[in-house]
């Protein structure tokens, strides 16, 4: 019995010793792997093996590849993709250098055409030696600029992005600048296409008042924005005027400021209303400011206010101010018609007392001006709610005339301008009109390149070029001798 127990114990001990040295199942064999180092020209391709991204970007090594044939795919956000077969050998490192730029599929191309033809083609500001129509080949993939340049036409360009192997077609209608040059946000430094006023000073700077981005100056080469000037308490510029001393007067939807070329002065506290609608300098050098709350006269920096409380007339809601050689001031309002002030007395001219053929002429004055012959011109706007009609009025000092122009569209004047030759320029919704007293000349926006039919103002600079402002089309310059 004891012998049987000892044998059993020895057998158990033998089993226990075997368990202490057992390490698991015996492997049938470890797979043999290979590596491949991939370099590309250009660099930066994501590396895929058998359509699986390996987490590396060229140049780099792909590890743990089983021996055999695999598909290598190179992918890039900009350059063209490429695939090829490769053989991986066990326990080895292969080097693979791929020059993608030797493939015809690496580069992009751009098919270019313009109207008119014959524009020189530039790629990233470098001449291609081609003129439209032509195809620019071997374009390095990614973002690049194509530009078209033709004499007497505005340069046109666009930035695009193409992947290798792709192509695109580009067509551009070039703006004819032989007569008119436009300045918009997409082709100049102007800050807004919504422009209410443009004037020129004695140095031929153009001052441009926008509806939403404040004041801009253009000296013929450089654009300067005055959008964030603290003295200008609104970005809605309503009126501009340069006085005989060279100071710039700026009216806004929230005040008045003056710029002498070096510093700004704000005069908001001098106004009966912060909304400035008109600014005029009379023959004596007095500055007259029209507001919705009344009229202001500035003489030698002394401000005098005229309101219904001190003028015996309802001189509010002013929309326009002009003056004549006698020093008389003409005021247009958008409710009460036209007033004249001779320095002492006020005279009101409501439409119903003008002895006009029509009895329903409006008293809503949009603008008025005294021409070279001392005639007063006024445009009064229609108002269907009040059942009043629009009218172009002329006053020769003794008689009012309900004037009509032989034009083919409804006359809706935004502002007047009188040139040195006595022509009256009317900026209208529909175009620009020059009137010599006999024949109107209409400048159509579609054929003149104004880029908007809503013309808001006009002026002629010291070079003889005509400048006009628009709502939506920025400003445009009509070259001297072409209008």
Secondary structure, DSSP 8 states (H G I E B T S, - for coil): -HHHHHHHHHHHHHHHHHHHT--SS--S----EEEEEEEEESS--EEEETTEEEEEESSEEEEEEESEEEEEEEE-SSS--EEEEEEE-TT-EEEEEEEGGGSTTSSEEEEEEEESS--EEEETTEEEEEESSEEEEEE-SEEEEEEEE-TTB--EEEEEEE-TT-EEEEEEE--BTTTEEEE-TTTSS-S-SBEEEEEE-TT--EEEEESSS-EEEE-SS-EEE-TT-TT---S-EEEEEE-TTS-EEEEETTEEEEE-SS-EEE-GGG-SSS-EEEEEE-TTS-EEEEESS-EEEEETTEEEEE-HHHHSS---SEEEEEE-TT--EEEEESSS-EEEE-SS-EEEE-GGGS--S-S-B--EEEEEEE-TTS-EEEEEE-BTTTTBB-EEEEE-SS-EEEE----SS---EEEEEE-TTS-EEEEEBTEEEEE-SS-EEEE-HHHHT-S-SBEEEEEE-TTS-EEEEEBSS-EEEE-TT--
